[in-house]
């Protein structure tokens, strides 16, 4: 049995570490997670969660099914009325009303456990309590979704790159090789090209730092953390063939540019290197300050020091020159102070974004059109960008990844604040993510209703938020109005 304290702080023992320890120890009993006004309780059998309770109204089974468009708003209201009349549980009400079949209910409850757990990955603070004396129901069936896949999904959704890399930092200069658990864990990973590159570099000839440089997506960073934490890697202090550290081009994943930027800085070895050349350091600091001050007033070409007619080769060359100066690894070796490194990282992130846009012919043409056309065309481009962000957020929300959706919806609202659907979705994502922001959610949902007072979805969402904020009367009035406007809409 892996040693897990009976209680403690999530700052010291984060949720993914708890779940991995409980799984590897075959734990049976209850795990309670608490934060501010939020309490969640999970029952475990043989190291896997089989049941979840939450005091959040937004995590009820009915709301989950409504979000997934499995039931309509009218059905949702029928379930509530049936529960009040009979006193039965929500699952029983769904069965008795014929809204779900037993197998569908079982799958929905498994999804509820997964969603409630993954939301906790984003808690920066909180407490946990483990009770091994609590007996789980004998009829409960284990949560069959693979625990490794669950851990990777939660890390990918909620942990920024710097947090992942801080956990790996003590072993960055060592050389990982596959342990006996490697194949078992690797087979269950969610894959993309960056994950495949990471796995290929676990060969004993690359340091962990070199392998992690290939993990340029959040999914691959999560895979690196999981392989390390699950004991799928063994380490040695040197490579069979010593090779100089390569000059790495850091490609920033557009979905998490800030996290990757911070992550690269966090993974640098903690011992500070002395400046090799004081004059060079001073010159670089002045250059960083100048470019940082010009960030808001430069277009993509200006950031790279290029003319509008620059060729593809010139764009690549300009980017590589900038990467040599501003790459986080190079900054660490020069011994720059933290503030200058932070500003240089910000400059490098913007340069990387400009490079990615200008190197793609279609994106470059679209960007050039915003520089050439009148305000009407610019507005059309802004709206198209906002719609693209909104559609990406919709996919994440259907998957239960509300925290990830927030990033896209924030951009959509900033680009086009007068669209009811964007404000409504942003407010709902702010409410549903962990940690929840009900006050901010209320403001955006109210904004959505000012744009379209008869939008039934926004009315319903605001009713849920107001109920959680203690305004029962306001919530009831909005819910009734939403049903009157569109009683059958999902």
C-alpha positions as CSV (number, residue, x, y, z in Angstrom):
1,X,0.0,0.0,0.0
2,X,1.4,3.4,-1.0
3,X,1.6,5.7,2.0
4,X,-1.0,8.4,1.8
5,X,-1.7,10.8,4.7
6,X,-5.1,10.6,6.2
7,X,-5.5,14.4,5.6
8,X,-3.5,17.3,4.3
9,X,-3.2,20.2,1.9
10,X,-3.6,19.9,-1.9
11,X,-0.7,22.4,-2.2
12,X,1.6,19.6,-0.8
13,X,-0.2,16.6,-2.3
14,X,-2.0,17.6,-5.5
15,X,-5.0,15.7,-6.8
16,X,-3.1,13.8,-9.6
17,X,-0.6,12.6,-7.1
18,X,-3.4,11.5,-4.7
19,X,-5.2,9.6,-7.4
20,X,-2.0,7.9,-8.6
21,X,-1.0,6.8,-5.1
22,X,-4.5,5.5,-4.3
23,X,-4.6,3.6,-7.6
24,X,-1.1,2.0,-7.1
25,X,-2.1,1.1,-3.5
26,X,-5.4,-0.5,-4.5
27,X,-7.2,1.8,-2.1
28,X,-10.7,1.1,-0.9
29,X,-12.7,3.8,0.9
30,X,-13.5,7.5,0.6
31,X,-11.5,10.5,-0.6
32,X,-13.0,13.9,0.3
33,X,-11.8,17.1,-1.5
34,X,-12.7,20.5,-0.1
35,X,-12.1,24.0,-1.2
36,X,-13.8,27.2,0.1
37,X,-17.5,26.3,-0.2
38,X,-17.0,23.3,-2.4
39,X,-17.0,19.7,-1.1
40,X,-16.6,16.6,-3.2
41,X,-16.5,13.0,-2.0
42,X,-15.4,10.0,-4.0
43,X,-15.7,6.3,-3.2
44,X,-13.0,3.9,-4.3
45,X,-12.8,0.2,-5.0
46,X,-9.4,-1.4,-5.7
47,X,-7.8,2.0,-6.4
48,X,-10.4,3.3,-8.9
49,X,-13.3,5.7,-8.2
50,X,-16.8,4.2,-8.4
51,X,-19.0,7.0,-7.1
52,X,-18.9,10.8,-6.6
53,X,-20.9,13.4,-4.6
54,X,-20.7,17.1,-5.0
55,X,-22.5,20.1,-3.4
56,X,-22.3,22.1,-6.7
57,X,-25.6,22.5,-8.4
58,X,-23.7,22.9,-11.7
59,X,-22.4,19.3,-11.4
60,X,-25.7,17.6,-11.0
61,X,-26.5,14.8,-13.4
62,X,-29.4,16.7,-14.9
63,X,-27.2,19.7,-15.8
64,X,-24.5,17.4,-17.2
65,X,-27.1,15.7,-19.5
66,X,-28.5,19.1,-20.4
67,X,-25.1,20.5,-21.4
68,X,-24.5,17.3,-23.5
69,X,-27.9,17.8,-25.2
70,X,-29.0,14.4,-24.0
71,X,-32.2,15.8,-22.5
72,X,-34.2,19.0,-23.2
73,X,-34.8,21.9,-20.8
74,X,-38.4,20.7,-20.5
75,X,-37.2,17.2,-19.5
76,X,-34.8,18.8,-17.0
77,X,-37.7,20.6,-15.3
78,X,-39.8,17.4,-15.3
79,X,-37.0,15.6,-13.5
80,X,-36.9,18.4,-10.8
81,X,-40.6,18.2,-10.4
82,X,-40.6,14.4,-10.1
83,X,-37.9,14.5,-7.4
84,X,-39.9,17.1,-5.4
85,X,-43.0,14.9,-5.6
86,X,-41.5,11.5,-4.9
87,X,-38.3,12.3,-3.0
88,X,-36.3,9.9,-5.2
89,X,-32.8,10.5,-6.4
90,X,-32.0,12.1,-9.7
91,X,-30.9,8.9,-11.4
92,X,-34.1,7.1,-10.4
93,X,-36.2,10.0,-11.7
94,X,-34.5,9.8,-15.0
95,X,-35.2,6.1,-15.2
96,X,-38.8,6.4,-14.0
97,X,-39.6,9.1,-16.5
98,X,-38.1,7.0,-19.3
99,X,-35.5,9.6,-20.2
100,X,-32.6,7.2,-19.8
101,X,-32.2,3.4,-20.1
102,X,-30.3,1.6,-17.3
103,X,-27.1,1.3,-19.4
104,X,-27.3,4.9,-20.4
105,X,-27.7,5.9,-16.7
106,X,-24.6,3.8,-15.8
107,X,-22.5,5.5,-18.5
108,X,-23.8,8.9,-17.5
109,X,-22.8,8.3,-13.9
110,X,-19.3,7.2,-14.9
111,X,-19.0,10.3,-16.9
112,X,-20.1,12.3,-13.9
113,X,-17.4,10.8,-11.8
114,X,-14.8,11.6,-14.5
115,X,-16.0,15.2,-14.8
116,X,-16.1,15.9,-11.1
117,X,-12.6,14.5,-10.7
118,X,-11.0,16.3,-13.6
119,X,-12.4,19.7,-12.4
120,X,-10.5,19.2,-9.2
121,X,-7.2,19.1,-11.0
122,X,-7.4,22.8,-11.4
123,X,-7.7,23.6,-7.7
124,X,-4.7,25.6,-6.6
125,X,-5.5,25.2,-2.9
126,X,-7.7,23.0,-0.8
127,X,-7.7,20.1,1.6
128,X,-8.1,16.3,1.3
129,X,-9.1,13.6,3.7
130,X,-8.8,9.8,3.2
131,X,-11.0,7.4,5.1
132,X,-10.1,3.7,4.5
133,X,-12.8,2.6,7.0
134,X,-15.6,3.8,4.7
135,X,-17.1,0.8,2.9
136,X,-18.1,1.2,-0.7
137,X,-21.5,-0.3,-1.8
138,X,-21.0,-3.9,-2.8
139,X,-23.1,-3.4,-6.0
140,X,-20.9,-0.5,-7.1
141,X,-19.0,-1.2,-10.3
142,X,-15.5,0.2,-10.7
143,X,-14.9,3.2,-12.9
144,X,-13.5,1.4,-16.0
145,X,-12.0,4.5,-17.7
146,X,-8.3,3.9,-17.5
147,X,-6.8,5.9,-14.6
148,X,-3.6,6.7,-16.6
149,X,-5.7,8.3,-19.4
150,X,-7.8,10.1,-16.8
151,X,-4.6,11.6,-15.2
152,X,-3.2,12.7,-18.5
153,X,-6.5,14.3,-19.5
154,X,-6.7,16.2,-16.2
155,X,-3.1,17.4,-16.3
156,X,-3.6,18.5,-20.0
157,X,-6.7,20.4,-19.2
158,X,-5.8,22.1,-16.0
159,X,-2.0,22.2,-15.3
160,X,0.0,25.0,-16.9
161,X,3.4,24.0,-18.4
162,X,5.4,25.5,-15.6
163,X,3.7,23.4,-13.0
164,X,4.4,20.2,-14.9
165,X,8.0,21.1,-15.5
166,X,8.7,22.2,-11.9
167,X,7.8,18.6,-10.9
168,X,10.3,17.2,-13.5
169,X,13.0,19.8,-12.7
170,X,15.1,17.7,-10.3
171,X,15.7,15.0,-12.9
172,X,16.1,17.3,-16.0
173,X,19.9,16.6,-16.3
174,X,19.5,12.8,-15.9
175,X,19.0,10.3,-18.7
176,X,15.6,8.4,-18.7
177,X,15.2,4.8,-19.9
178,X,12.1,2.6,-20.0
179,X,11.3,0.8,-16.7
180,X,9.2,-2.4,-16.4
181,X,6.1,-0.2,-16.3
182,X,6.9,1.8,-19.4
183,X,5.0,-0.2,-22.0
184,X,1.9,-0.5,-19.8
185,X,1.7,3.2,-19.1
186,X,2.7,4.3,-22.7
187,X,0.1,2.0,-24.2
188,X,-2.6,4.0,-22.4
189,X,-1.5,7.5,-23.3
190,X,-3.5,9.8,-25.4
191,X,-1.3,10.4,-28.4
192,X,-0.3,13.2,-30.8
193,X,2.8,13.8,-32.8
194,X,4.6,15.5,-29.8
195,X,3.8,12.5,-27.5
196,X,5.3,10.1,-30.1
197,X,8.5,12.3,-30.3
198,X,8.7,12.3,-26.5
199,X,8.4,8.5,-26.3
200,X,11.0,8.0,-29.0
201,X,13.5,10.2,-27.0
202,X,13.3,7.9,-23.9
203,X,16.3,6.0,-25.1
204,X,19.0,6.6,-22.6
205,X,20.9,8.9,-24.9
206,X,18.8,12.0,-24.3
207,X,18.5,13.8,-21.0
208,X,15.0,14.4,-19.7
209,X,15.5,18.1,-20.5
210,X,16.2,17.2,-24.2
211,X,13.3,14.8,-24.3
212,X,10.9,17.4,-22.8
213,X,11.9,19.9,-25.4
214,X,10.0,17.7,-27.9
215,X,6.9,17.9,-25.7
216,X,5.6,21.0,-27.4
217,X,1.9,20.4,-26.7
218,X,0.0,20.2,-23.4
219,X,-0.8,16.6,-24.1
220,X,2.8,15.7,-24.4
221,X,3.8,17.6,-21.3
222,X,1.1,15.7,-19.4
223,X,2.5,12.4,-20.8
224,X,6.0,13.3,-19.6
225,X,4.7,14.0,-16.1
226,X,2.7,10.8,-16.0
227,X,5.6,8.6,-17.2
228,X,7.8,10.0,-14.5
229,X,5.2,10.0,-11.7
230,X,3.9,6.4,-12.5
231,X,7.4,5.0,-12.3
232,X,7.6,4.2,-16.0
233,X,11.1,5.7,-16.2
234,X,14.4,4.7,-14.7
235,X,17.2,7.3,-14.6
236,X,21.0,7.2,-14.9
237,X,23.5,10.0,-14.6
238,X,25.1,9.8,-18.1
239,X,24.3,8.9,-21.6
240,X,26.0,6.0,-23.5
241,X,27.0,8.5,-26.1
242,X,27.7,11.9,-24.8
243,X,26.4,14.5,-27.2
244,X,26.4,18.3,-26.9
245,X,23.1,19.9,-26.0
246,X,21.3,20.8,-29.3
247,X,20.2,24.2,-30.2
248,X,16.5,23.8,-29.9
249,X,13.8,25.8,-31.8
250,X,11.0,26.1,-29.3
251,X,7.6,25.9,-31.1
252,X,4.9,27.3,-28.9
253,X,1.6,25.5,-28.9
254,X,-1.0,28.2,-29.7
255,X,-3.5,26.7,-27.3
256,X,-1.2,27.3,-24.3
257,X,1.4,29.8,-25.4
258,X,1.7,31.4,-21.9
259,X,2.0,28.0,-20.2
260,X,4.7,26.8,-22.5
261,X,6.6,30.0,-22.2
262,X,6.5,29.8,-18.4
263,X,7.2,26.1,-18.5
264,X,10.4,26.4,-20.5
265,X,11.6,28.9,-18.0
266,X,10.7,26.7,-15.0
267,X,12.5,23.7,-16.4
268,X,15.8,25.4,-16.6
269,X,18.3,23.9,-14.0
270,X,18.0,25.8,-10.7
271,X,21.6,26.7,-10.4
272,X,22.3,30.1,-11.9
273,X,25.1,30.3,-14.5
274,X,27.5,33.2,-14.2
275,X,27.4,35.7,-17.1
276,X,30.1,34.8,-19.6
277,X,30.4,38.3,-21.0
278,X,29.1,41.3,-19.1
279,X,29.1,43.5,-22.2
280,X,27.0,41.0,-24.0
281,X,24.5,40.7,-21.1
282,X,24.1,44.5,-20.9
283,X,23.5,44.8,-24.6
284,X,21.0,42.0,-24.5
285,X,19.2,43.6,-21.6
286,X,18.9,46.9,-23.5
287,X,17.6,45.1,-26.6
288,X,15.0,43.2,-24.5
289,X,13.8,46.5,-23.0
290,X,13.5,48.2,-26.4
291,X,11.7,45.3,-28.0
292,X,9.4,44.8,-25.0
293,X,8.5,48.5,-25.1
294,X,7.5,48.2,-28.8
295,X,5.3,45.1,-28.4
296,X,2.0,46.9,-28.5
297,X,2.9,49.0,-31.5
298,X,4.5,46.5,-33.8
299,X,2.9,44.2,-36.4
300,X,4.2,40.7,-37.1
301,X,6.7,42.0,-39.7
302,X,8.0,44.6,-37.3
303,X,8.5,42.1,-34.5
304,X,10.8,40.1,-36.8
305,X,12.4,43.2,-38.3
306,X,11.2,42.4,-41.8
307,X,9.6,44.2,-44.8
308,X,6.1,43.2,-46.0
309,X,7.7,41.6,-49.1
310,X,9.9,39.3,-47.0
311,X,10.4,35.7,-48.4
312,X,9.8,32.5,-46.5
313,X,13.5,32.0,-46.2
314,X,13.9,35.5,-44.7
315,X,11.1,34.8,-42.2
316,X,12.7,31.6,-41.1
317,X,16.1,33.3,-40.8
318,X,14.8,36.2,-38.7
319,X,13.0,33.8,-36.4
320,X,16.1,31.6,-35.8
321,X,18.2,34.7,-35.1
322,X,15.6,35.8,-32.5
323,X,15.4,32.3,-31.0
324,X,19.2,32.3,-30.4
325,X,18.9,35.5,-28.3
326,X,15.5,35.0,-26.6
327,X,15.2,31.2,-26.1
328,X,14.7,30.5,-22.4
329,X,17.6,28.1,-22.3
330,X,20.0,30.7,-23.7
331,X,18.7,33.3,-21.2
332,X,19.3,31.0,-18.3
333,X,22.9,30.4,-19.4
334,X,23.6,34.1,-19.5
335,X,22.4,34.6,-16.0
336,X,19.9,37.4,-16.7
337,X,17.8,38.7,-13.8
338,X,14.2,37.2,-13.5
339,X,12.5,40.4,-14.7
340,X,14.5,40.7,-17.8
341,X,14.0,37.0,-18.5
342,X,10.3,37.3,-18.1
343,X,10.2,40.2,-20.6
344,X,12.4,38.4,-23.0
345,X,10.1,35.4,-22.8
346,X,7.1,37.6,-23.6
347,X,9.0,39.0,-26.6
348,X,10.0,35.5,-27.7
349,X,6.3,34.3,-27.4
350,X,5.1,37.2,-29.6
351,X,7.9,36.6,-32.1
352,X,7.0,32.9,-32.2
353,X,3.3,33.8,-32.9
354,X,4.4,36.2,-35.7
355,X,6.6,33.5,-37.2
356,X,3.8,30.9,-37.1
357,X,1.4,33.3,-38.9
358,X,3.7,34.5,-41.5
359,X,5.1,31.1,-42.4
360,X,1.7,29.7,-43.2
361,X,0.7,31.1,-46.7
362,X,-3.1,31.1,-45.9
363,X,-2.7,32.7,-42.5
364,X,-0.3,35.3,-43.9
365,X,-2.7,36.3,-46.6
366,X,-5.5,36.7,-44.1
367,X,-3.2,38.7,-41.8
368,X,-2.0,40.9,-44.7
369,X,-5.6,41.7,-45.6
370,X,-6.2,43.2,-42.1
371,X,-3.3,45.5,-42.8
372,X,-4.5,46.6,-46.2
373,X,-8.3,46.8,-46.1
374,X,-10.8,49.3,-44.6
375,X,-12.5,49.0,-41.2
376,X,-15.4,47.0,-42.7
377,X,-13.1,44.2,-43.9
378,X,-11.2,44.3,-40.7
379,X,-14.4,43.8,-38.7
380,X,-15.4,40.9,-41.0
381,X,-12.0,39.3,-40.2
382,X,-12.4,39.9,-36.5
383,X,-15.8,38.3,-36.5
384,X,-14.5,35.3,-38.4
385,X,-11.7,34.9,-35.9
386,X,-14.2,35.2,-33.0
387,X,-16.4,32.6,-34.6
388,X,-13.5,30.2,-35.0
389,X,-12.6,30.6,-31.3
390,X,-16.2,30.1,-30.3
391,X,-16.5,26.8,-32.3
392,X,-13.4,25.5,-30.7
393,X,-14.7,26.3,-27.2
394,X,-18.0,24.5,-28.0
395,X,-16.1,21.3,-28.6
396,X,-14.2,21.6,-25.3
397,X,-17.5,22.4,-23.4
398,X,-19.1,19.3,-24.8
399,X,-16.1,17.3,-23.5
400,X,-16.5,18.9,-20.0
401,X,-13.3,20.9,-20.4
402,X,-14.7,24.3,-19.3
403,X,-11.4,25.7,-18.1
404,X,-9.9,25.1,-21.6
405,X,-13.0,26.6,-23.2
406,X,-12.6,29.8,-21.2
407,X,-9.3,30.7,-23.0
408,X,-11.0,30.5,-26.4
409,X,-14.2,32.3,-25.3
410,X,-12.3,35.1,-23.7
411,X,-10.7,35.8,-27.1
412,X,-14.0,35.6,-28.8
413,X,-15.6,38.1,-26.4
414,X,-12.7,40.4,-26.8
415,X,-12.8,40.3,-30.6
416,X,-16.7,40.6,-30.8
417,X,-18.3,41.6,-27.5
418,X,-21.7,42.3,-29.0
419,X,-22.6,38.6,-29.8
420,X,-25.1,37.1,-27.3
421,X,-23.9,33.5,-27.9
422,X,-20.2,34.4,-27.1
423,X,-21.1,36.2,-23.9
424,X,-23.5,33.5,-22.8
425,X,-21.0,30.7,-23.4
426,X,-18.2,32.6,-21.7
427,X,-20.4,33.2,-18.6
428,X,-21.4,29.5,-18.5
429,X,-17.8,28.3,-18.9
430,X,-16.6,30.7,-16.1
431,X,-19.3,29.2,-13.8
432,X,-18.6,25.5,-14.7
433,X,-14.9,25.6,-14.6
434,X,-12.9,24.9,-11.4
435,X,-12.4,27.2,-9.6
436,X,-15.8,28.5,-10.4
437,X,-16.4,32.3,-10.9
438,X,-20.1,32.7,-10.4
439,X,-20.1,36.5,-10.0
440,X,-18.1,37.0,-13.3
441,X,-20.4,34.4,-14.9
442,X,-23.5,36.3,-13.8
443,X,-22.1,39.5,-15.3
444,X,-21.5,38.0,-18.7
445,X,-24.8,36.2,-18.8
446,X,-26.6,39.4,-17.9
447,X,-24.6,41.1,-20.8
448,X,-25.8,38.3,-23.1
449,X,-29.5,39.0,-22.1
450,X,-29.1,42.7,-22.7
451,X,-28.0,41.8,-26.2
452,X,-30.9,39.3,-26.7
453,X,-33.5,39.4,-23.8
454,X,-35.4,36.4,-25.3
455,X,-32.4,34.0,-25.5
456,X,-33.7,30.9,-23.7
457,X,-30.3,29.3,-23.2
458,X,-28.9,32.4,-21.5
459,X,-32.0,32.7,-19.3
460,X,-31.6,29.1,-18.1
461,X,-27.9,29.4,-17.5
462,X,-28.4,32.6,-15.5
463,X,-31.1,31.0,-13.4
464,X,-28.6,28.2,-12.5
465,X,-25.9,30.8,-11.5
466,X,-28.3,32.9,-9.5
467,X,-29.6,29.9,-7.6
468,X,-26.0,29.0,-6.7
469,X,-25.4,32.7,-5.6
470,X,-28.5,32.4,-3.2
471,X,-31.0,34.3,-5.3
472,X,-33.7,31.7,-5.4
473,X,-36.5,34.0,-6.4
474,X,-34.6,35.5,-9.3
475,X,-33.5,32.0,-10.4
476,X,-37.1,30.7,-10.4
477,X,-38.4,33.7,-12.4
478,X,-35.7,33.2,-15.1
479,X,-36.2,29.5,-15.3
480,X,-40.0,30.0,-15.8
481,X,-39.4,32.6,-18.4
482,X,-36.9,30.3,-20.2
483,X,-39.5,27.5,-20.3
484,X,-42.2,29.9,-21.6
485,X,-40.0,31.1,-24.4
486,X,-38.8,27.7,-25.6
487,X,-40.0,24.8,-23.6
488,X,-38.7,22.1,-25.9
489,X,-35.2,23.4,-26.7
490,X,-32.2,21.4,-25.4
